[in-house]
Amino acid sequence: MTKKEIKAMISLLDDIDYEVASHVEQKIVSLGESIIPFLEEEWEETLNSDLQKRIEDLIHNLQFDGLLKRLKNWKEQGGKDLVEGMWLVNTYLYPDVELATLSKALDQLYFDAWTNMKENMHPYDQVKSLNNSLFREKKFSANTKNFHSPSNSMMHLALETRRGNPLTLCVIYMTIAQRLGMPVYGVNLPNLFILTYKLGEVQFYINVYNKGLMLSKADIDNYIVQLNLNPVDIFYEPCSNIEIIKRALRNLAFSFEKTNDLEKATEVTKLLTAITDEDPAV
């Protein structure tokens, strides 16, 4: 279809004949995300508030369907790139943010951290060096004031503001650490996402939300006891990138529930369902 034909079709969205408008809407949906720029153009040009609302809903639905497909594809390909997974979560609220934006910010953090690293450093010293780079020099810290805000789950905002929830801060930390050659991975603790440094017989834990505080297995044992839970392997061992993105989506859905935006909470749960094999409420 030519641009002129597309614009003519979009203009029929507010046709007084419901069947015509409905048919046009179905046709637009079938064209996918490629038609969004034309919808945005029509939104800017029209003064009809009802038509603007219809266009807004169409754009959102097209973007959501596109995100659903990309997220499924990411999972089916093994979820190898964690940053890409976090970016996909990010695009639910900020569809215009590009993956390159996140990558560029992480590249700079990596370079600055790398300049402070020395060869043959002890694992504890490696962690102390990265802690110094991220928490003292770059001023990353926990966002405790707006903990339940949905924006707190957005990785690009965590990189911009240097504030985040446990998961976003851990992903940033882990990404830099792994690029530095450190065997650092995510751990799915209840109520708190942390990291583990694991290489052979050497294993300890890192609480990124508390400025990279290093913890022992005994500390994790005590934490589990305080929660009245039985110790299971997932509380101690590295989890997959797919599990991390599932947790990111659970966090985001919970944030929308806390802010009484049940429509968005439902949509995010659909995204979670798309990449999980079990009941997302579990």
Buried (B, 14 or more C-beta within 10 A) or exposed (E): EEEEEBBEBBBBBBEEEEEEBEBBBEBBEEBEBEBBEBBEBBBEEBEBEEBBEBBEEBBEBBBBEBBBEBBEEBBEEEBEBBBBBBBBBBBBBBBEBEBEBBBEBBEEBBEBBBEEBEEEBEBEEBBBBBBBBBBEEBEBBBBEEEEBBBBBBBBBBBBEBBBBBBBBBBBBBBBBBBBBEBBBBBBBBEEBBBBBBBEEEEBBBBBBBBBBBBBEEEBBEEBBEEEEEEEEEEBBEBBBBBBBBBBBBBBBBBBBBEEEBEEBBEBBBEBBBBBBEEEBEE
